[in-house]
Amino acid sequence: MFKLKTAAAAALLISAAACLCSCTPAIDNGLTRSAKDHITIPEAVTGTSGETSAPEESSSPEDSGTDVSQQPAADYTVTGFDQSILDEANTLLSSMSLEQKVGQMFLARCPETDAAGQAAAYYLGGYLLFGRDFENKTSDQVIADIQSYQDANTTPMFIAVDEEGGTVNRVSTNSQLRPYPFWSPQELYAEGGLDLVRSDAEDKSILLRNLGINLNLAPVCDVSTDSASFIYQRSFGQPAAETAEYVSTVVSAMNRQQMGSVLKHFPGYGNNGDTHEGTIHDARSYESFTESDFLPFQSGIEAGATAVLVSHTIVDSMDLERPASLSTAVHDILRNDLGFNGLIMTDDLSMGAITNYTDAQDAAVQAVLAGNDLLCSTDFTTQIPAVIEAVNNGTISQERIDQSVLRILATKIQLGIIQ
């Protein structure tokens, strides 16, 4: 029987003792370093192998908000970078104000107006671009827009997109930027196997880099084999072992082009509902994650992924109360059990699963306490002041902020964003 490493998850399990059941060890997954070498299975975890529940009805944030004092703040030492990179990042960090540091932790949805001005005013760590930011524009226009954001900010920014291929393309739907949209992972694999997957990932990275984009929120690591599920069309559509090989192939190709990669949506949607619309409880056992869902993430981590994006699903076997994105227990698993040293980021904090759970300001504070380095935010103009206030009143420590910002700066140096 494996022992639970993470203290936060252990405390959760004690509080849920009334509904505990025993689990058996994870099976070997066939990777060079199997997930069971990193992952410890809780001795007593709730949950079954059944399907997840449908989205719950919306409730007011005032009724559903969680007291942040109930959850210990994350504390993860920054590792995994060359010492020279850490030295440079520490030098930059030492010259930053609190406002500059907190701004670095926000990957904001690019506003429709005054994007350069807001990037400067809030010291934003990055912009996440959507289809509207590319619509009817030439490559020269896109390059000029992005350069204006970079010129306005004192610290070079992440410029990110979701260019997954298939149903989620932001750039290649504009025929002025590419003759036809990028294919989905399933289409690529059916047409040319992993060789075509590899060349597509490199072509995609080159196109994005040439436009000034340095972070692609891909690949999708969710294991989904049910064509009726929410995530299926965006997934590789194969079992865990095949999906793990796909993820490793894509991340390696992106690394060759110095394109930042983001593994999503940890700990894995499976055949679940859509957290854009409301709260989703995942009742699967912890074993089902160690034997399946974690494997593509482990493969991507071993291939050198830049970041992992955490979903808003409430995973009962990990944290009965909080969305994964706001749960220290889930982040402990990712850091301590899967051994991930890169950036951890939230999914968009304006999604229904979060707005049903708490208000925008509290969500941002909880996200920082949980261990996220980057917060995907539409409401950054209210969330950044909320995080600054939480530091000033002692809810969030300066050390907690410094850990994330050091990791962000080191990543930007490693990717050549900061030169």
FISEFI-874687 format. One record per residue (C-alpha): residue number from 1; x, y, z negated. Coordinates in pm, whole numbers. Each point is the difference from the previous one (the first is absolute). Layout:
N
(NUM; (X; Y; Z)),
...
***
This chain:
419
(1; (0; 0; 0)),
(2; (145; 336; 102)),
(3; (9; 284; -253)),
(4; (-126; 350; 72)),
(5; (288; 248; 13)),
(6; (-180; 331; 6)),
(7; (-103; 144; -334)),
(8; (-284; 204; 146)),
(9; (-156; -303; 164)),
(10; (50; -205; -314)),
(11; (-188; 256; -206)),
(12; (-283; -9; 251)),
(13; (-23; -377; -25)),
(14; (-16; 9; -378)),
(15; (-291; 245; 17)),
(16; (-180; -233; 239)),
(17; (55; -313; -206)),
(18; (-366; -89; -7)),
(19; (0; -92; 368)),
(20; (338; -163; 49)),
(21; (92; -306; 200)),
(22; (328; -177; 71)),
(23; (193; 19; 326)),
(24; (252; -232; 161)),
(25; (333; 97; 160)),
(26; (13; 148; 349)),
(27; (98; -226; 285)),
(28; (320; 51; 195)),
(29; (-77; 224; 297)),
(30; (293; -85; 223)),
(31; (162; 345; 4)),
(32; (376; 36; -44)),
(33; (-77; 115; -355)),
(34; (-346; -125; -87)),
(35; (-249; 223; -175)),
(36; (-2; -232; -299)),
(37; (364; 97; -63)),
(38; (-125; 352; -75)),
(39; (-361; -37; -108)),
(40; (-115; -116; -342)),
(41; (-350; -133; -37)),
(42; (-197; 116; -304)),
(43; (-73; -293; -231)),
(44; (-357; 115; -35)),
(45; (-172; 199; 270)),
(46; (-363; 54; 85)),
(47; (-135; -57; 347)),
(48; (-107; -267; 243)),
(49; (85; -87; 354)),
(50; (-332; 140; 119)),
(51; (-68; 305; 212)),
(52; (-3; 354; -130)),
(53; (-306; 199; -89)),
(54; (-161; 261; 221)),
(55; (71; 369; -61)),
(56; (-167; 130; -314)),
(57; (-241; 293; -6)),
(58; (165; 336; -55)),
(59; (18; 129; -356)),
(60; (92; 345; -121)),
(61; (370; 54; -76)),
(62; (-95; 137; -341)),
(63; (-152; -335; -92)),
(64; (266; -221; 155)),
(65; (328; 180; -68)),
(66; (264; -186; -197)),
(67; (200; 149; -288)),
(68; (359; 8; 126)),
(69; (123; -60; -355)),
(70; (-129; -358; 25)),
(71; (277; -86; 247)),
(72; (373; 32; -65)),
(73; (196; 206; 249)),
(74; (214; -190; 249)),
(75; (377; 7; -48)),
(76; (203; -133; 293)),
(77; (371; 75; 32)),
(78; (99; 111; 350)),
(79; (209; -274; 163)),
(80; (59; -145; 345)),
(81; (189; 297; 151)),
(82; (371; 54; 61)),
(83; (158; 205; -277)),
(84; (97; 275; 245)),
(85; (-366; 41; 95)),
(86; (-107; 11; -364)),
(87; (269; 258; -77)),
(88; (-123; 225; 281)),
(89; (-363; -48; -103)),
(90; (83; 80; -363)),
(91; (171; 321; 107)),
(92; (-311; 107; 190)),
(93; (-226; -102; -288)),
(94; (195; 205; -253)),
(95; (-71; 320; 193)),
(96; (-377; -50; 26)),
(97; (-272; 165; -205)),
(98; (-288; -203; -142)),
(99; (-226; 136; 275)),
(100; (243; -113; 268)),
(101; (34; -344; -155)),
(102; (-373; -61; -27)),
(103; (-56; 124; 355)),
(104; (248; -260; 123)),
(105; (-228; -273; -136)),
(106; (-288; 92; 232)),
(107; (-47; -140; 349)),
(108; (-280; 237; 94)),
(109; (-252; -26; 278)),
(110; (110; 266; 245)),
(111; (-246; 294; -24)),
(112; (-163; 131; 316)),
(113; (115; 357; -66)),
(114; (314; 155; -152)),
(115; (175; -335; -29)),
(116; (345; 158; -4)),
(117; (-104; 253; -263)),
(118; (-146; -264; -230)),
(119; (303; -225; 42)),
(120; (212; 289; -128)),
(121; (-238; 114; -275)),
(122; (-33; -345; -157)),
(123; (351; -132; 80)),
(124; (-166; -304; 156)),
(125; (192; -324; 31)),
(126; (-167; -82; 327)),
(127; (-296; 21; 232)),
(128; (-215; -289; 117)),
(129; (-123; 70; 354)),
(130; (-325; -125; 149)),
(131; (-152; -11; 347)),
(132; (-111; 363; -13)),
(133; (363; 107; -39)),
(134; (87; -150; 340)),
(135; (-323; 49; 194)),
(136; (50; 162; 344)),
(137; (359; 94; -83)),
(138; (313; -56; 205)),
(139; (310; -148; -157)),
(140; (160; 346; -3)),
(141; (-294; 140; -195)),
(142; (12; -282; -255)),
(143; (376; 42; -43)),
(144; (-42; 375; -51)),
(145; (-276; -50; -259)),
(146; (206; -248; -200)),
(147; (310; 216; 19)),
(148; (-198; 294; -138)),
(149; (-89; -206; -307)),
(150; (360; -103; -50)),
(151; (127; 356; 44)),
(152; (-246; 131; -260)),
(153; (105; -238; -276)),
(154; (316; 20; -208)),
(155; (34; -382; -7)),
(156; (-45; -201; 323)),
(157; (-334; -177; 9)),
(158; (-134; -345; 70)),
(159; (-211; 27; 315)),
(160; (-222; -306; -3)),
(161; (-268; -167; 210)),
(162; (-204; -320; 5)),
(163; (109; -140; 336)),
(164; (-86; -365; -63)),
(165; (-111; -86; 353)),
(166; (-346; -114; 102)),
(167; (-284; 160; -192)),
(168; (227; 239; -194)),
(169; (205; 225; 229)),
(170; (48; 373; -57)),
(171; (259; 86; 266)),
(172; (-35; -238; 293)),
(173; (-372; 67; 52)),
(174; (117; 325; 161)),
(175; (96; -89; 357)),
(176; (229; 304; 14)),
(177; (216; -166; -264)),
(178; (-22; -359; 127)),
(179; (-172; -145; 309)),
(180; (-201; -249; -209)),
(181; (-53; -70; -371)),
(182; (219; -247; -184)),
(183; (-147; -349; -20)),
(184; (-108; -163; -322)),
(185; (228; -253; -173)),
(186; (-234; -282; 102)),
(187; (1; 108; 366)),
(188; (379; 27; 6)),
(189; (49; -343; -153)),
(190; (-250; -165; 234)),
(191; (170; 153; 303)),
(192; (367; -40; -83)),
(193; (57; -139; -348)),
(194; (240; 161; -245)),
(195; (229; 117; 282)),
(196; (-272; 236; 123)),
(197; (-81; 100; -358)),
(198; (368; 92; -48)),
(199; (34; 204; 319)),
(200; (-330; 177; -66)),
(201; (113; 103; -349)),
(202; (322; 142; 143)),
(203; (-181; 185; 281)),
(204; (-247; 142; -250)),
(205; (277; 115; -232)),
(206; (188; 171; 284)),
(207; (-313; 186; 113)),
(208; (-80; 118; -351)),
(209; (359; 102; -73)),
(210; (16; 205; 320)),
(211; (-306; 195; -116)),
(212; (151; 72; -342)),
(213; (-187; -271; -193)),
(214; (216; -190; -249)),
(215; (-241; -222; -195)),
(216; (-254; -243; 148)),
(217; (-257; -145; -238)),
(218; (45; -350; 141)),
(219; (8; -299; 11)),
(220; (-326; -128; -145)),
(221; (98; -290; -228)),
(222; (-347; -115; -100)),
(223; (-67; -370; 56)),
(224; (-339; -29; 169)),
(225; (-131; -290; 207)),
(226; (-371; 88; -16)),
(227; (-99; 194; 310)),
(228; (-294; 151; -189)),
(229; (215; 158; -271)),
(230; (74; 373; -21)),
(231; (374; -25; 55)),
(232; (11; -286; 254)),
(233; (26; 206; 321)),
(234; (290; 197; -149)),
(235; (180; -307; -134)),
(236; (216; -261; 170)),
(237; (-293; -238; -34)),
(238; (216; -297; -100)),
(239; (69; -187; -327)),
(240; (253; 130; -251)),
(241; (316; -167; 135)),
(242; (-59; 125; 355)),
(243; (-96; 345; -124)),
(244; (320; 13; -206)),
(245; (208; -73; 310)),
(246; (-188; 269; 192)),
(247; (62; 258; -274)),
(248; (371; -77; -16)),
(249; (25; 35; 379)),
(250; (-169; 341; 2)),
(251; (192; 144; -295)),
(252; (334; -111; 144)),
(253; (-85; 160; 336)),
(254; (-103; 325; -170)),
(255; (321; 4; -202)),
(256; (207; -27; 317)),
(257; (-159; 326; 117)),
(258; (30; 165; -344)),
(259; (-378; 24; -26)),
(260; (-145; -14; -349)),
(261; (-235; -295; -54)),
(262; (-290; -41; -244)),
(263; (-131; -341; -105)),
(264; (-374; 15; -65)),
(265; (-237; -59; -178)),
(266; (153; -149; -318)),
(267; (-89; -234; -165)),
(268; (-197; -108; 310)),
(269; (-358; 52; 115)),
(270; (-55; -360; 106)),
(271; (-350; -40; 142)),
(272; (-136; 289; -207)),
(273; (-220; 305; 34)),
(274; (98; 356; 90)),
(275; (125; 230; -278)),
(276; (-62; 301; 225)),
(277; (-368; -42; -85)),
(278; (-3; -94; -368)),
(279; (133; -214; -282)),
(280; (113; -353; 82)),
(281; (69; -264; -267)),
(282; (227; -282; 113)),
(283; (-82; -307; -212)),
(284; (264; -231; 147)),
(285; (242; -179; -231)),
(286; (356; 123; -45)),
(287; (118; -325; 158)),
(288; (-166; 94; 327)),
(289; (221; 308; 18)),
(290; (326; -176; -87)),
(291; (-73; -280; 246)),
(292; (-123; 220; 285)),
(293; (-51; 377; -17)),
(294; (337; 89; -155)),
(295; (202; -191; 260)),
(296; (-13; 258; 284)),
(297; (87; 276; -247)),
(298; (295; -201; -131)),
(299; (114; -59; 357)),
(300; (-21; 371; 81)),
(301; (186; 92; -317)),
(302; (280; -240; 89)),
(303; (15; 150; 350)),
(304; (60; 345; -151)),
(305; (-339; 174; 5)),
(306; (1; 367; -94)),
(307; (-325; 11; -198)),
(308; (-297; -199; -124)),
(309; (-351; 147; 4)),
(310; (-228; -115; -281)),
(311; (-373; -44; 61)),
(312; (-291; 120; -214)),
(313; (-146; -348; -53)),
(314; (-60; -101; -362)),
(315; (176; -337; -21)),
(316; (-150; -177; -300)),
(317; (293; -237; -49)),
(318; (241; 295; -34)),
(319; (-204; 284; -155)),
(320; (-367; -36; -84)),
(321; (-64; 375; -23)),
(322; (214; 203; 236)),
(323; (41; 16; 377)),
(324; (333; -152; 96)),
(325; (133; 340; 107)),
(326; (-55; 135; -354)),
(327; (114; -310; -191)),
(328; (337; -25; -172)),
(329; (-52; -377; -18)),
(330; (-17; -27; 381)),
(331; (304; 224; 44)),
(332; (192; -210; -254)),
(333; (-66; -308; 213)),
(334; (128; 177; 311)),
(335; (311; 137; -171)),
(336; (92; -273; -246)),
(337; (-133; -319; 159)),
(338; (35; 70; 373)),
(339; (317; 201; -64)),
(340; (-94; 304; 211)),
(341; (231; 301; -43)),
(342; (-140; 229; 271)),
(343; (-280; 253; 2)),
(344; (-344; -91; -133)),
(345; (-287; 207; 131)),
(346; (-375; 14; -46)),
(347; (-258; -42; 266)),
(348; (-196; 323; 60)),
(349; (-129; 123; -335)),
(350; (-310; 145; 166)),
(351; (-137; -346; 86)),
(352; (-328; -111; -152)),
(353; (156; -256; -233)),
(354; (183; 285; -178)),
(355; (-265; 272; 13)),
(356; (-244; -250; -154)),
(357; (251; -71; -276)),
(358; (117; 345; -111)),
(359; (45; 359; 115)),
(360; (275; 117; 234)),
(361; (222; 161; -262)),
(362; (-13; -297; -239)),
(363; (65; -240; 289)),
(364; (324; 179; 82)),
(365; (116; -5; -363)),
(366; (-84; -368; -36)),
(367; (176; -79; 328)),
(368; (323; 155; -128)),
(369; (-27; -177; -336)),
(370; (-60; -332; 176)),
(371; (333; 23; 181)),
(372; (-73; 141; 345)),
(373; (274; 208; 159)),
(374; (-214; 144; 278)),
(375; (-367; 96; -22)),
(376; (-199; 0; 324)),
(377; (-220; 302; -53)),
(378; (-264; 205; 176)),
(379; (-65; 208; -314)),
(380; (362; 97; -61)),
(381; (-82; 364; -75)),
(382; (-179; -109; -320)),
(383; (197; -317; -75)),
(384; (347; 156; 0)),
(385; (-96; 257; -268)),
(386; (-161; -282; -202)),
(387; (322; -203; -1)),
(388; (206; 308; -90)),
(389; (-236; 70; -291)),
(390; (26; -364; -112)),
(391; (378; 38; -19)),
(392; (-26; 327; -187)),
(393; (-239; -146; -259)),
(394; (203; -316; -48)),
(395; (-235; -250; 166)),
(396; (266; -71; 264)),
(397; (368; 18; -95)),
(398; (262; 191; 196)),
(399; (192; -329; 20)),
(400; (-292; -169; 174)),
(401; (-8; 275; 265)),
(402; (377; -7; 44)),
(403; (3; -375; 64)),
(404; (-241; 30; 291)),
(405; (154; 311; 149)),
(406; (348; -150; -15)),
(407; (-132; -304; 186)),
(408; (-172; 223; 258)),
(409; (312; 209; 61)),
(410; (221; -309; 25)),
(411; (-240; -151; 255)),
(412; (3; 318; 207)),
(413; (379; -1; 0)),
(414; (8; -369; 93)),
(415; (-237; 56; 295)),
(416; (196; 303; 122)),
(417; (-286; 239; -77)),
(418; (227; 192; -238)),
(419; (339; 53; 164)),
***
